[in-house]
Amino acid sequence: MKKGTTATENPPAYRQWGDEALATVKKDLWLPRRNLYAEKADFGRRARPQPAYMWGVGVQLTALAAAAKVDREKYMAAMREYAEAIDVYWLEHDGISGYDVLPGPKDSDRYYDDNAWLVLGLIEVHEITGEKKYLDRAEETFRFVMSGEDDKLGGGLYWREKEKKSKNTCSNAPAIVSALRLYQMVGRDDYLETAERLYDWTNKSLQDEDGLFLDNVRMDGSADRRAYVRENVRGPEGRYGHRWDRKVSGPQRQVMLLDQASVARAFRVLAGLLPTTQ
């Protein structure tokens, strides 16, 4: 920035940085025969590259959606192509379909947090394209996410379908955001009720005394008290901190919401959906 100028006059080159990052990801990780991205770059080792795990798929889909919002001509086709290509991860198991951790054919290994991120990404693709099939898939994916809820430990979602050893912040918090976004899209009250139920359980069962969220609570009731930075973001008091629970009396509850890849979007959902209480 030149001396005497302001940040407004010389804003950071966010768009350029985003373009460069996406171009690098495409150059180093794109698998053209499958229209997928690799989990990691090969860099000449000539090993057969493995497609990305589903958590990374969700992040990349939202990255392409964000890019398509800025430059439809440049990124719309890539976003659509990827949204269609990831169907190879889709798997029906035990009577319910959802995204597996890796493409098949393979034994089922599905994670509830991965699928919650796909709900959010698919909603964004739907908003950009206007095509209902992506919203339909988001709702179907959310049904899988909610299959991870039961009444053990008083409620909440597990982390992993095949090993139900813990209930984690990383699965419950993006599921809250997913439920809110679906409520915005289709207006079904059960989505809002689900968000409220998961929110209450997450705050009751996973929030530590210092206000940060624990990684998980195990099925014997013991807690993993590590609070990873990626799992904790404090909502600014007075702006977001009182928007969620309209029943709170006395000092307003401090809202803290996990969102591993897009905290700002989660807060925007809360701020836009629920009325401010004075």
C-alpha positions, 0 to 999 in steps of 0.5 A: 500500500502506498503512503497516504492511501487507505485500505479502501483505495487499495483493497487486498487482491482477494479475487486474484489470490482465489484465482491463483489458489484454484489454478494451483489446486487444478494444476497439482491435484486434478484427475482429468480421467475421473473429473475429481481431485487427488488427496495429495499431489504426486510430484513425479512419484508416479504413484496412482493418485488417490481421490480426495477424502470426502471432507476435502471434496466438500471444501473444494465444492464450496470453493468452486461455488464461491468462485462461480458466484464471482465469475460465472463464465470462468467457473460455472462449468467447473463447479457443475462438472465437479458436482456431478463427478462426486456421485461416485462417492454416493453409496446406499448402505443399510437402507440409507444413502450418503457420501462415502469417504472415498469412491467405490466400489468399497465397504461403506465408511461414511462420516456424518461431518463430511456429509454435513459439509456436502449439504452446504456445498450442494445448497450453494450449487443450487443457489447458483444454478437454480437447478432443483436436483442439487437441493434434492440431493442436499436434502437426501444427504441431510437425511443421512446426516441425521441418521447419526442421531440417537438418544444416547448421551441425551442426543447429538450426532456421532462422528463416524457411521461404522465406529460409533464411539463418540459424538463430536463438535465437528459433526454437530455444528455443521449439521446445525448450519445445514438444518438452518440453510435447508430451512431457508431454502424450503421453509420446513419447520422440522429443519428449524426444530432440528437445528434448535435441538442440535444447538441446545445439545451441543452447547449443553454437552460439548461446551467447556467451562471456558466457553470453548467447545470440546472435540468430543464426548465419548460414549462412557460420558468422558470428554476429550477436552482438547479444543482445537482452534478450527473447532472454536470461534466466538460470536461477537457479543451484541451482534450474534451472541443473542440471536439464537435462543429467544428463550434465554433470560438473564445474561445472554448466552454466548453463542459459539459455533463450530464451522471448520471451513466457513465460520463467517457463512454460519454466522451469516445464516444465524444473523439473517434467519433469526430476529434480533432480541433487544 
